[in-house]
Each structure stands twice: as C-alpha cells, then as structure tokens.
Amino acid sequence: MYSTVRDLWRWRGELLAGRVLGEKATNEIFAIRPFGYSFGWHVGRTNPTQLRTFLASDYDAQPAPNSANLLLASHSGDLPGFHSCMTLFLDRTWTVILLDNHDSKSLPNLAAEIINALLTRTPEARSTSAP
C-alpha cells in the first residue's frame, strides 16, 4: 500500500466530517469503550504525564488518571520496514500523523514528544494550524 501524510490528513478530514462512514458510525468509532479499544482505534482520556503510555498501547491497561484532560484517538500499524502512527485530538484542535520506513518502532514516543511540545507552546503560537 502506498500513502502519504497528506493522504492521511485528507482521509482524517473526511472521516471526522462523517463523509466516509456517516456521522452515526463515526461517532461510534470514536466513542470511549471499556479498555479504550474502539474499532481499531485507542480512544480515551489521558494527561501529558501518561501520554507516552497511552500512545504506546492499543488499549487501556489501567483507568485514566483523574487529571485526564486530553481526549484522544490513536491508531498505529506496521509492516516489515514501515510504521505509521496517527493521533487525533477529538476536539479537532490537532492531529499528529507520522510515517517512517525504518524498523525503529518509536513513532508513538515521537508523537508524545510532539504533542507535549504543542501543549506547552504559547497561546499565540497555538493559533497556527497545520496542512
């Protein structure tokens, strides 16, 4: 399969707008479920301290902390030599899409670093949007 970050960005927009599966199905996909696993996505609440653990797993190994103020959906995958990680803020403020062609398996850690950097930016810098 061949894809780019731009392809995934467009797919994300269509999915969140309900134009891929319909609004009802999209709401079901991104609903919080027991153990955080929802139709292939890890959906749940976390905080900046637990973000790396949240992104490194496909499900919740423990309940969300009381300070969990981030509502996220994350999906990652790999084939030999290729890895991907997409993390959506379900309030639609940010999306982090990462692709690599190296067997490092470190994309969830990199996504956590990017998100934590976004969370600590000044309010003026936060108004800048991506693609």
Summary of the structure (lengths in Angstrom):
residues: 131
radius of gyration: 14.5
end to end distance: 22.5
largest distance: 40.8
contacts: 332
relative contact order: 0.15
helix: 34%
strand: 24%
